[in-house]
Amino acid sequence: MYWIRWGLGVVFCLASVLPAQAQEDANSAAVAASSGLPSAAGGGASGWRNQYGLGVIANPKFVGSDDYNQRLIPYFDFRYFDDKGAKYFANVPQGVGGYFYRGRAGDGGFINIGAALAPGFNVRDDSIEGLDEVGVSAEARLLVEAGGQRWAASLTAGQDVGSGHEGAYLDLSLAYRGRIGNAGGFYAVGPVLRLGDSTYKDALFGVSPSSAAATGLPAYEADAGVERAGVQGLVSLPIGKSAWRWTTVFRASQLLDNAADSPIVIDETQFFFIAAVTRSF
């Protein structure tokens, strides 16, 4: 299930549509917001904006792998908009949650603070026989988003409250946003950084003494610190004048520090790509 986490959590942590454009196309705002992009403006009339679709994804089989999965994936997003933008949401990457504070400035500046309970699919599978596996997490997340007309920054702090990696991490991102054409197309691109505590990083990159004996790998502990840094982007375009939309998300990142030094890591450079066709309802 690791592919869903990355596929729909960038896959779908950048920024939403341009503030002035959300009034024009609230459904495209829902697409961007479900990609982890901050919602900076209202969506016209209050109400739910829903998206459904199908996509193709390519991502590493586990963090540090040089082998990639390619799969068809489903897409859905339920999101409630009011005059300040997205207020509540339910989708795969962000889980179920909403914003309890949304500040707006006349020049387009904004700040959103919210919370969610979401699945965490950053797992370690059985690709390396004998290695301790890490299952799907249940994560409590704090969301902070701020920006203006062109730039947006976001912070996501997550803590596993289930039986997955059992640790905590911090995602930081900065995005430059722009418009493509006059029919609701948009893009966002910028740097991303993830840090994790020792429990989180050791779960994904560590090798316990028992696993070392079973795999032949050296025992290894991964301390708290930076996991990876990279750049990610999103492009979303309407398909003609229909209710359908084409969206692609990509990321290239480099494992750093003791994450890169882990004996399970085969390739320190990791890529992700998704292309999806969705329809608004």
N, C-alpha and C positions, 0 to 999 in steps of 0.2 A: 504493500500500500504506500510505500515511500513515494511512488510516482504521483499519487494524488496530492500529497503535501506540496511538492515543488511544482507540480503541473497547474494546480489551481491556486496555490498560494503565491506567488508572484503574480504562485501559480497562482498566480493571479493574486512588495511593500514599497510602492512609489506614491503617486498623487492622482486625484480625480480629474474630471474634465475642467476646463477653464471656467471660472466663476460665471462669466457673462454668458457662457454657452449652455449651462445646465438648464436655463429657462427654455432654450430652443429645443433641446432633445433630452428629456429626462431619462429615456430608455438607454441612451448611450452613456448617461451618467451612471446608471445602474451597472452597466457592463464594467466601467472603469472602477467603480467603488468595490465591486465584488472581486476585483483584481488586487485588492488591498490598497487602492488609491484613495487618498482622503477626499471626502465630499465637502467642497468649499462653498457651495451655493445652493439655492433653492431649486426645486424641480417643477416649477409651475404649480398647477393645482395639487393640493395634498392628496396622497393616496399611495397605493402599492404599485411598484414597478417590478415586473417579473421577467426573467430571462431563462430560456431553455435552449439547449443545443448539444452539439457533438464536436469533439476535437481529436487531434492527433498529438501525441506527446513523445518527446525523446528526453531521457534523463539517465543518470548513472544508476546502476543496480544497487549500489550502496555508496555512502560518502567515501570518496577516495578510489572508487572503482574506475577502471578504464573500459568497462563494458557497459553498454547502454541498452535500456528498454525502449521499445517503440510500441505504443498502444493507442487504441481508441479509448476515449474517456467521455463520460457524460458530463453535462454542465447544467447547473441550475442556480438561480439566485432569486431570493425574495427580499424586497427592500421597500421600506416605507419612507416617502419623502414629504417634507413640509416646506415652509417658506425659508428655512435655514439649511435645507439639504437633507441628506440621508439621516434618519433618526434611529430606525431599527433595521436589523438585517438578520437573515438566516441563509447561509450558504456553506459549501464545503470548506473553503480556506479559512474564513473568519468565524465559523460556527454560528452560535446564536447569541446576539447581544445588541448593544445600542450605545448611543452617546448621551451622557448625563450633563454635559456642558458643551455648548457651541457658541463661541463668541464671534461676532462679525463686525468688520470695520467698513466704513464707507468707501475706502480705496481698494476694496477687494481682499484685505487681510482677513485671516480667520485663524481660529484655534478650536480644535475638537478634542474632548477627553471622553473616553468611553471604556467599556469593559465587555468581555465576552467569555463564554465557555466553548472551547473548540477542540476538535480532534487534532492531535499532533502526529503526523505521519513520517517524522524524521526517525526512521527505524534502522536497525541493523539486521539483515536477513541471514539466511543460512548459506550464502554464497561461499563462505569460508567454513568448511565442515569442522565442527568442534569448537567454534567460537561462540561465546555467549551471545544470544540473540536479544534484541530490544524491540518490544512490540509497540503497538499504537498507544499514544499517550492521550490523556484527558487533561487539557491545559486551561488554566485560568489566565486570562490575558488582560493587561492594562494597555490601552491605546491612547497615544498622544499625537496629534497632527497639527501642524501650523504652516502658514505660508501666505502667499499673495497671489497676484495675477499670473505670474509665470513660474515661480518657484514654490515648492512645497517640501517640507521635511516631515518624517514620521518616526515614531519610536514605539516599538512593541516589546513589552516585558512579559515573558511567559513563564509559568511555573506548572510543572506536571503535578496533578493532584490524583493521578490514577496509578497505573503500574507499567508505565513506559520507561522513558529515560530517567524519570524521577528527579530531574534537576531543573535548573532555571537558565534562561538565556535572555539576551537583549539584542533586538534587531534595530539598526539605525539606517535610514535611507534619506537621500536628497534627490529631488527630481525637477527637471526643467520640462515644462509642459507647453504644447503648442497645438495649433489648429491645422488641419489638413482640408483644404477646400472649404466650401460653404454649406455642405450638406450634413455636418455632424461628425466628420472625421477628426481624429485627434491622435497625439502621440505624447509619450512621457519617457524620459531617459535620465539616468543618473547613477551615482555610486551607492553601494550597499555594504554594510558591515555587520557581522554577527559575532557576539561574544557569549561565552557560556561559563557557568560555574564548574567546579571540579566534578560534581556528580554528573552533570549533563555531558561534559566532554569525555569523561572516563567511560561512560556508558557506550558512547559511539566510537571512541578511538582507543580505549584501553584494552589490555589483554591480561586477564587474571592468571594467577599461577596454574589453576586447573586447566584453563583454556590453552595456556602455553604448552602444557604437557600433552594436550590432545592435538594441537595443531603443529607443534614444532616451532612456533613463533616465539620470540623472546617476550617475557612478561613486561608489561608497560603500563604506566599510569599517566593520564593526561590531566594536567592541572588547569585551573581556571585561567581564562584569558581569551584572546582573539581566536576564533575558529576559521573565519574566511573573510575576504574582501573581494569586491568585484564591481561590475557594472551591469545594470539590467534596464530593459526598455520595453515599451508597449506601443503597438500601433493598432488602431481600431478604425475601420471604415464601413460605412453603410454599403449595402449591396443594392445599387440602383436606388429606386424610390420605394423599395419594399420594406417590410418590417424585419428583414434579415440583416445581419451584420457579420463581418469578418474581422477577427481579432487575432493578433499574434503577440506572444510574449517570449522574450529571450533573456538569458543571463549567462555571463561568463565570470567565474570566480576562481580565486586561488586560495587553497588551504594554507594556513600560516601557523607559525609557532609550533607548539607541541602537537597540534592536530596534523600538521604536515609531516611531523617526525614519526608518527605512529607506524608500527610495522605492518599494519593492515592496509595502509595507503599505497596504491599502485601508481596513481596519477594525481599529482597535486592540483592540476588544472581541471576544473569541472565545468561542464556546459549543461544548459537546459534550453529547451525550445518547445513551444506549443503553438498550434494554429487551430482555431475553432470557428465554427459557424453557429451563430445563435439567433434566436427569434424572440422578440418582445411580445408579452401577452398582458 
